[in-house]
Amino acid sequence: MSPCPAPARRLSIPLRPTLLALALGLSFVPAHAQQNPSAQVQTPRQWSLPAQPLGSTLARIASEGGLALSIDAELVRGLTAPAVQGHYNAAQAARAALQGSGLGLTPTASGALTLRRLPVSGEAVLAPVSVIARPERSAITENTGSYTTGVTSTATKMNLSIRETPQSISVVTRQRMDDQELTNITKVLEQTPGVTISRDVGERFNIYSRGREINKFQYDGLTTHVESQTQNMSQNLADMSIYDKVEIVRGATGLMTGAGYPSGMVNMVRKRPTKEFQASLTGSIGRWDDYRGSVDVSGPLVEGGRLRGRLIGAKQDNNSFTDYYSQKRDVLYGVAEADITNSTTLRLGIDYQRYEVNGGADVPAIYTDGGQTNFPRSTTAVSKHQNEKFETTNYFFNIDQALANDWKLVVSGNYMDADRKFSGSTFMENYTGSAMDRETGQMDIAIVGKLTNPINQKSAAINLQGPFSLFGREHQAIVGYEFSRYKSNWVSPYSAIYTTGTLSDIQELSPSLTKKPTPSIQDFYNIQRGYYGVLRLNPVDKLHVLLGARVSDYIYYSAWNGSKSGYQKSGEVTPYAGLVYDLTPEQSVYISYTDIFMPNTVVDINHKIIDPQVGSNYEAGWKGEFYDGRLNANVAIYQSKADNATEFAGRDDSGRAYYRAVDGVKTEGIDIELAGEVLPGWNVSGSYSHTKSEDAAGARRLPEHPLDTVKLWNTYSFSGNFQGLTIGGGARWISKTSADYASLSSKTRQDDYVVVDLMARYRINQHLSAMLNISNLFDKKYYTGLGQTGFSFYGQPRNLTLGARYDF
């Protein structure tokens, strides 16, 4: 990935296309240092830096000492700096940090310092220098210690900083995931600004942002679709061991994804092979017999690093606070990357995940008299004999071709094979208004046999981007083509058997399987093709104009027991426009607009697919980028309007759900976020979000999602006498929610609540560290999900997790 050119630079350093300039803010220099850089660099001072990732140490030395550094980020990946204690000037401190790394400092032609691999004989002594330079930033977050990213391309495919992108973007970095033990995607999104999660049955997690469901997930920028009706939503179950970061764009993303809600998109960016050897072993143990371990090995496969590989394996086996409910995860990831030529890089890989669930966490929400239940958190309305397996394999490739004049060509593809097998389910039947009797504990029960649900998806993309000159100024352009195909086949060959019983009856029931003469079959199929182009124009120094459009073709149908319904659309145009105005070099204001087009996948009472949702999306805001990108802040206000939005209307005699179309749906809100390093060693992530959706009559939609959320988390790494110690903590406040059950004229309510989490990590030596995480410190009892199917899901009680990591 090559950096996006900027109109003007203090220092331009040519890099091979597979090399990224350091994204760790190594060029930040305080104002007083810029006035007299030579004095700042050469003046000795007292340093007290803990042992930590080498990139983090060099960033602090450059920032606090006014030292100009320009290096290849790949060289520091996986390396740890020793503690730097003593009275040094900035250049001496940097050399102290490099001791034992096999790396040294060398001056460039301009006089700045750059990193190089040392010969066996050692490093030559260099005089301090006084050139202030700004290196290019990297998209990689691993080993940076950062809570933000220097480059993002999720919103526009262009390599821009968060401040340069006229949409709301949040990033959860590798460091944040490690600090908070965010081991799966739902845990990550639970901590993400403006994102909420509901759960209506089983393992079906519904991810929402700005009042609408997120149904587009990307792997390394390639789009895949999530169809909640199938319940095979493997993207929502992804394990985080193989990912470098997760980027979340909030708002409409039609320019890059074509059809989609004005909610957002999640891009999971995989870890890449490193040119230097690195390896780690991690393990943890938590409450309820929660055991997890992983291994991660990366490095060159041939001398010189032109061919490199990475192998990651992870395994988790745990019970839970819910009776008879347990999970198993197995993850395997292998990737190889080769510099075919000096301008061509090829990457090939496979990732595999197996997720198995026994039992379930579904809890009855209401009584037949309309009252709300309040069971112990260990309660379940699912049989201990229920079993569900998900197996997902992704095969992927990527080709980066550097061209003349800083242009580049990228070709990529992904094939996903996701298989779901479900057997022995027993649960409360609630779609017809059934609920639990308060006095007797009796309820209706449906016993369902086995079903299968294989899904496969194909995604491919090609884009060409680079700078061009017009009227004496430099601009950027990108053109591209994307193809995706989604195919799902849901088959249930067994009849449901209905009976009655209590919770204890449900938990012990084994299914009595009766084959149907004709199996129930539901198919989903869609193909999407899209051509897009984007211009980033810089007409004057402070103004940046983004103009783009996408032309898309769609084919979609669904079938239920032979009854088929669908449509196709050609030449659907999705325009995009954005303005960014730089108030200062660190602050900007922006506004953006895009159309909404989302083909519906649900049917009305006549089994006809509801017409596509159409509308518009506006967003305006302010963004700040401080300490050379190590801290990002933003405030955004937004509004979207849509017709043909859908809402659940009932079920027919065959059990198939049908919906109604709703026009004039309006969503408005505000997002505020701060993420990054506010002081040396102090990382912060804080946000406030407000979202309200209403129909044309002013009635609120989606009350099961909160109007307001506040999410806070921070860590501090000590130096001096407490070097090696990192402590952290945070809290999530979620406003009240509810779920309506019209058939019983009742609703389930969840009052607003706060969940507090803590962590501590101690680096015992250069290789070994130990970690403690405490979640839900005050043992708050709350519902983490309210669905429309009559079930609720409790949040996890207080939990302690002990972990250790060994870096080779």
N, C-alpha and C positions, 0 to 999 in steps of 0.2 A: 504494500500500500504506500503510495507516494503522497507526501504532504500537499495540501492545497496551496497553490501559490498565492501570495498576498501582493497587493499593489506596490508596497514598499517594504524593504527589510533592512535591518542594520547590518546583518551578515547573512549571506547565502552560502550554504555549504552543500556541494553536490554529493548525493548519496546514491548508491545502487538501489534499484527499486525494491529489493527485499530488505533494505536497511531503513530503520526509522531513527530520526534524530531524537535525542533525549526529551521525554515529555514530563520531566519531573520538575520543571520550573527552575532549572539550574542557572538560568540567566537572570533571575530576579535580582535587582540591585536596589537598595534603598536610595531615596533621593539624595541624601547627604553623600552617599558613596559615589553617585553619578557626578556630583559636582567636583569631586577630587578622587577619582578611582584609584590612582596610583598610591595615594596615601592610605586609602582604605585597605587595599590588597597587601601592602607591604608592612603595615603597622601590626605588630604582634598583639594578641589579646588572649584572654583565658578561654579555652574551649573545654566543654564538658558534655560530650555527646555519647549516648549509650551505643552498645553494639546493636545494629539493626541492619536492614537491607542497605546495600552499598549506595543505591540510587538515592535513598532518603537522606543518608549522611551527606553525600555530595550536594544535594539540593540545599540543605541547611548551611553548609559551608559557603556555597555560592551566594545564597541570600544574605547571610549575616556578614560575610566578609567582602562582598562586592567583587567576587572573582568571576571572570568570564570563562565558562566551560562549554564546549561543544563536542558531543560524543555520540556514538552509536548506542542506542538503548539496549540492543541485543547483548552488548559486552557486559553489562551490569546485571542482566537478568539472572536470578538465582544466586548472586553473590552477596555475602554478608560482610559488612565492615566491622572491624574491631572497635571497641570504645576509643574515642579520641579525647584524651585528657592531657591538658598542658597549655603552655604559653607559646603560641605559634602565630605567624601571619597566615593569611588564607591559603596561599599556595602550599605552605608547609603542612597545614592541617589536612589539605586534600591528599597530599602524599602519605600522611600518616594513616588516613582512611584506606588507602590502597595497599597497605602492607599485607603481604600474603595472598593478594588477589591475582598476581601475575600480570598486573596492568600498571601502566605508568602514564605520565603526562608529557605531552610534546607540544611545542608551539606551532600554530598554523602560519601561513604566509602573512595573515593580517595581524599576527601577534597574539591571538586568543589561544587558549589551551584546548587541546583535544586529547582523547583517550586512545591509547595504543596498547597492544600486547607486548610485553617485555621480552627481549631475548633472554636466553638462559643466564647471561652475564649480569643482568640487572638493569636498573633504570639509570639513565644519565641524569646528572644534577642540572636542574633548570633554574633560571632566575625568575623571580616573580614578574608578572606582566600586568599591564594596566589597560587592556582593551575590553570594553563592555560590548557584549554580543548577545543576541537573542536566538537560541537554537530553535529548530522546528520542534513541534510537539508530536507526541506519539499517541496512538489510540490504545496501546497496551497498558493495562493497569496492574498486572501482576508484578510483584516485587517493588512497586513504587511506594507502598504505604499510604497511598492517596485515597480520598473519598470522592474524587471527581476525576474527570478525564480531560485530556487536552484536545482531543479531536473526536468528533462524532459524524457519522454519515447516514444515520438511520432515517432522518427526516427527508433528506434531499439527495442522497448518494454522493454529495460533495463532501470533501474533508474539511469541515468547518468546526470552529469552536462552538461551545454552547451559546456564547454571547452572539455569535454571528448568525445563528439560526433563528428565524422568526416564528418559532413554535416552542411550546413548553417541553423540555426534555429533562428527565431525571436519569441518573446512572447509579447502579449499585455495583461497586467495584469488588475485586477479589479481596481486598483488605477488609471491606465492610462485611462481606460474607463470612470471612474467617473470624472476625471479631465477634460477630453475633450468632455464630453457629447457624447460619441460614443455609441449610443443607438441601432444600428443595425450592422449586419456583414459587409455591404458594407462600412459603415463609418470606421469600424475597419481596413478593408483591404486597404482602401484608404490611411491610415496612416502607413501601414506596409512596411518596406524596400523591394524594388524589386518587388512589386506587383502593377499591373495596372488594371484598370477596363474600359471596353468598354460597350456600350449599343446600340443594333441595332434596337430594337423596344420594345415598351411597358415596362413591368417590367422585361425584360430579361437582367440581368446584367452578363456580361462575364468576369470572373476573370482570369487574365493572370500572369504568372511568367516565366522568362527566355525564352520568346518567344513562350510559349505554354499555352493552357488553363488548368486551374486547374479544374479537373472534379471529384476529390475525396475529400469528406468532411467526417470527423470523428466526432462522438459523443462519448466522453469519450474513445477514442481509437478504436471504432468500425466503420468500413468503410461503407460509403454509396456513391452511384453513382449519378452524375448530368448529365442529357442528355439535351443539349441545344435545340435540335430540337423540344422537346415537349413544351417548354416555361414554363413548370411546374418545376421550380428550387427552391423549398422551402428553401433549405439550404442557398441560396444566399439572402434570405429575412429574415433570423433569427433575432429575437429581442435578445438583449444582457442582459436583466434583470436577466436571470437565470444562467448566466455563470460566473465562477470564473476567467477564462483566455481563451485566444485563442493562440494556438501555430501553427506556420507556418513553415513547412520544405520546403526549396527551393531546387529544383533539383529532380532527379529520386528517387522514393520511392517504386519501385517494390518489394523490399524484404518484406515490410509490407502490401502493397496493391495489389500485383500481377500486373494485367494489369493497365497501366497508362502512361500518358505523362511524359517527363522529366522536368516537370514544378514545381511540389510541391504538398503539401497536407495541408489542414486546419483541425486542431483538436480543436473542441469546447468542453471545459471541464466544466461540470456543477458544480454548487455550491453543497456542501454536507451539511448534517445536522451537527449541533454542539452539543457538550456535555453540553455547558453552554447556558443559555437562551440569545438570542439577538433578537432585532426587530428594524425595521426602517420604516419610512414613508418618501417618497420623492415626490416632485411635481415640475413642471416647466411650464412656459408659455413663448412662443416665438412669433416672428413676424408671420403674416399670420394666426392668430388664432390657434397657435400650442399649444395644451394642453396635458400634460403627467403626469401620477401619478403612483406610485407603492407602494406595501407593501411587506415586507420580514420578516417572523417570523420563528425562528429556536430555537431548544432546546431539552432537554430531555423529553421523554414521560413517563418514569418511574424513580423512585429514583435511583440514581447512574449512570444514563445515558446509560445503556446498550441498551435501545431502544430510539431512537431519531428521530425527524422528521423536515421537513422544508416545508413551504408553501410560494409561491411567486405569486403575481398577479400584472399585469401591464396593463395599458390602455393608448392609445394615439389617439387623434383625431385632425387632422390638415388640413387646406387648404394649398396652396402653392403659390409661386410667379407666377406660370403658371395659366392662366385662366381655370376655371372649373375643376381643377385637385386637388383632395384631397385624403387623406388616413385615414384609421382607423386600429388600431392594438389592439388586445386583447390577453393577455398571461396569462396562468395559469400553475403552476408547483407545483407538490407535490412529495415528496420523503421521504421514511422511511429507516432507517438503524438500524440493530440490531446485537449485539455481541451474536451470537448463543452459542458459547463457548468462552473460552479464546483465541482460535486460529482461529475462524471462524466468518466472518462478512458477512452479507447478506444485499444487498441494492436493493430496489424496487421503481420504480417511473414512473410517467406519466408527460409529458409536452405537452401543447396544445397551438397552435397559430392560430389566425384568422387574416388575412390581407385582407382588402377590399380597392379597388381603384375605384374612379370615374373619368372619363376623362382620359387624358394622356398628357405627356410632349413632344411628338414627334414634331419636327420642320422641315419643308422642308429644305434640305441642298443646293440644286442647282436649277438654272433656266434652261429652255429648251435651252438657248443659251450657256450653260456651265458655266455661271458666278455663283459665290457663293452668297447665300442669307445673309442678316444681319438684322434679325427681332428683335423687342423688346423681352426681355426675358420672357415676359408674353404670347408670341404667342404659340398657339397649333394648330396642324392639326388633332385633334381628337374630335369627338363629345362629347358634355357634357353629352350625354345619355349613353356613354360607361360605362360598369361596369364589374369589374373582382374581383373574390373572390378566396382566397387561404385558405384552412383549413388543418393544419398539426398536427397530433398527433403521438407522440413517446411513446411507452411502453418499458421499459428497466429493466434489472436486472443485478446484479453483485455479484459474490461470491468470496471472498478472503479467502483462506485457508492457514494458516501458517503451514509449515512442519518442520521436524527436520533439524538441521544444516543450518538454515537461508534460506531454500528453501521455495518456495510458489507456490501455484496453483491458477490460476485465471480463472473463467468461467463467460462469459458475453453474453448478447444478447440484440438486439434492433429490434423492429418492427415499421416501419414508414408507416402511412397511410396519403397520401397527395392528396387532392382533389382540382381541379381547375375548376371554372365555369366562362365562358366568354360570354358576351352578348352585343348586340347593338353596335358593333364596326363600325366606319366609318373612313377611313384613305386614304391617298394618295397612289395610285397604282404606283409602281416604278420599279418593277422587269423587265419590258419590255422596260425600258429606258424612262419612263414617268417622267416629272418634271413639275414645275410651270412655266407658261408663265410670263415673267417679266412685260409685258405691261398690260395684262388683269387680271392677278392673277388667271387665270383658270388652273385647273389641273384635271387629272383623279382621280376618287374616286371609292373605292370598299366598298360596304355596306355588312357586314358579320353578320349573325344572331348568334344564340347561339351555343356554343360548350362546351363539357365536356372533362376533361382529368384527370381521377383518376390514381394515382400511388401508388403502395405499394412496400416496400423493407423489406427484412428480412436479418439480420446480426447476426452471432453467432461466438464466438471464445473461444478457450481454450488454455492456455499456462502454461508451467511449467518452472521455472527459479530458479537459485541459484548458489552459489559458489562451487568450487571443488578444490582440491589440486593436483598438478602435478609437479614433480621434485622440491619439496620443496617450490613451490610458489602457491599463490591463484589466481584462474581464475574464470570466470563466463560463464554460459551457459544458453540458452533458446531454447525450442522447442515448437511448437504450430501448431494449425490448425484453419483455418478460412473458413467460408461459407457465401456467400451473394447471394441474388436473387433480381433482379430488374424487375418489370413488369409495363408497361405503356399502357394505352388504350385511344387514342385520337379519338373523334367522333364529326363530324360536320354534323348535319342533314339538314342544310340549304344551299341554293345556294347563292353565292355572286352576288350582283346586281351592275353593273358598270354604272357610270354616270360621269358628269363633274360638276365643281363648284369652288367657291372661298373658302378661309379659313372660312369666315363667314357662307357660306353654309354648310361646313363640321361640324362646331361647333353646328349648330342647327338641323342637320339631325337626324331623328329617323329611325331606321331600318325597312324596309318592309320585313318581313320574308316570304320566299318561300321555302317550304320543297322540298328536292330532292327525286326523286323516290328511289335512293339508297344513303344512307349517306356516306360521306367520312370517312374512318377509317384508322388510322395508329397505329400499335402496335410495341412496343419494348420489348424484353424479353432477359434477360441474367442471367446465373448462373455461379458462379465462386467458385471453391474450391481450397484451397492452404495449403500445408504443408511447414513449414519453420524451420530452425535451425540456431542459431548464437552462435559463440564462441567469447568471449573476453579474449584473452590470454595476460599474462603479463610476457614475457620471461625474461626481466630485469627490473630494477626499473623504468626506464624512457620510456620504449617502450611498447605500447599497440597495439595488433593486433586484428582486428575484421574480422572474416571470416564467411560468411553465404550463404545460398542458399534457394530458394523457388521453389517448384514444384507445378505447377498450372494446373487445368483443366478448360476449358471454353466451354460454350454453348451459342450461340448468334444467334438471328434472328430478322428481322424487316419485317413488312408487310404493304403494301399500297394498300387499296381497293382489297384485296385478292391476290395481287402479293407478294409472300413471297421470301425472300432471307436471307441466313445465313450461319453459319459454326460452327464447333466445333474443339477444340484443346485439346489434352491430353498430360500430361507430359512435359509442357513447363517449362524449368529451367531458373530461374533468379538468377545469381550469384551476390554476394556482397563482396567487400573487402575494408578494411580501415586500415590505419596506423596512430597512434597518438604518437608523440614523445614530451616528456616534456622537454622544454628548461630550465625551472625553475619550482618551485612549482606553479607559477601563469600563466605561458605561455607555449604554445605548438604549434607545427606545425602538419599538417595532410595532408593526401591524401586519396581519396576514388574513387571506380569504381563500376559501376553496369550496367547491360544490360537494354535495353528498349524493352518492348513488349506491344503494345497497339492495341487491336482489333478495327478496324474502324467501325463506325456505320452509315456511309453515303454510298450512291450508286453512281455508274458511270452512264453515259448516257444510258447504257443498263439495268439499274435498278439492277445491280449486286453489292453486297457489296464489297468495295475495300479491298484488302488484308491487314492484320494487319501491323501496323508500327513497325519497328524493328531498333535497333541501339545501341549506347553506350553512357555512360555519365561519365565524369571525373570531379573531383573537387579537388583543393588543396588550403591550406590556413594557416593562423595564427590565434590563439585565445588567448585572455588574460582574466583572471578572478581575479579581484582585490577586496580588502577590504573584504576578506572572502566570495566572491561570490556576493556581493551587486552591483558590477559593472562588466559587461561583454563587451568585445570588440572583433571584428573579421574582418578579411580581407579574401576574397575568390576569386579565379579565377576559371572559369569552361568552359567546352566545351561539347556539345552534338551533335551527328550526327544521322540522321534518314532517312530511306527510307520509301516510301509509305505514306509520309505526304500528307494531302489533302488540296485542295483549291476549293472554289466555282467556278463552271463553267457555271451555268445557270439553267433554269427551263424548264420542258417539258410542253406539251399542257395541262396537268392536273393540273399544278401549283406545281408539286413536284420538289424540288431542286435536282440537281445532281452535282457531284464533279469530280475532276481529281486527280490522284496520282502524287506526286512529289518526286523524289529521290534526295539524296545528300543534304538534308537540314541540315545546320550547324548553331548552335547557340553558341556564345561566349560572355563572359562578366566578370564583376567584381562586387562584393558587399563589401561595407565597412559599419560597424555598431558599434555604441557605445550606450549602454543602461544600466541604473542603477543610483546609487547614487554616484556622483563624489565628493561631500562634504556633511557633515551632513546637511540634510534638502534640498539639491539641487538634484533633479531628472532630468535626461537628457535622451532623445532618439534622436539620430541623425544617418543619413544614406546617402550614395551615391550609386547608382546602375547604371550600364551600361549594356545593353543587345542589341545584334545585331544578327538577323537571316537572313540568305541568302540561296538561292537555289544553285544548282550545278553550275549555270552560273554566280553567284555572284550578282544576283538581290535581293534586299531587300524584305523580307516578313513582313507582318503585320505592315505597316506604320502607321496604326491608333493607334499603341501603341508607346510611346516615347522610344528613345534610352537611354536617361539619366533622372534620377530623383534624387532630393535632398529633404529629408524630415527631418525637425528639430522640436523638441518640448522640452520644459523644464519647470519645476516649482520650486519655492523656498518657503519654509515654514519658516517664521520669528520666532525668539525668542526675549527675552527681552521685550522692550516696545511695540513691534508689534506682540507679541505672539498671535497665533490664526489666523494670516493672511497668506494666501498662494496666490502667484501670478504666472502666467505662460504665455507663449506665444510660437509661433512657426510659421514656414512657410513651404510651399511646392513649389518647383520649378519643373516644368514639361517641358521637351524639346518639340520642335515642332512635330506635328503629321499631318497625312493626310489620306483621304480615296478616293480611285480611283473608278470612274464610267466609265468603258470602253465603255458602250453603248452610252454615251454622250461625250466621249473623254474629260472628265473633272474630277476634283477632288475637295474635300473640304479640306481646310487647317486650321490648328490651330497653331498659333505662340506659342513659349514658353511663359510661364506665371508663376507668383508667386501669391500665396494666403496666406495671413497672418491671424492668429487667436490669440486671447487673452483670458485669464480667470483670475478670482479672486474669492477667497473663504474666508469667515471669520467665524470662530467658535465663535459664540456669547456666548455660555456656553458649559458645558460638553455634552449637549444633542442636541443643536440646532445650525445649520450652514446655511449660505446663500451663494449663488454662482451666478456669472455672467459670461456668455460666449459670446464672440463676434467672429463670423466667417466671413471671407472675409472682414477684416477691411477696406480695401481700395476699396471695391465694384468693384473688377475686373470682367469684362465680358469675359467669356470664355466658350468653349464647354467642358463638362465633359465626353462626349462620342461621337465618330464618328463611325457609323456603315456602313455596306455595303448595306443597304436597302434604302438609300436615305434620311435618317433622321439624324438629329443632336440633341443633348441634352445639354441645357445650365446648367452651374454650378449655385449654389445658390448665389443670391446677398447678400449684407451685412445683417447679421441677429444678433439679440440680444436675448439671452435666460436668463431668471431669474429663479433660482431654490432655493429650500430649502430642508433640510433634518433634520429629527428628529430621534435620536437614543434613544431607551428606556433603 
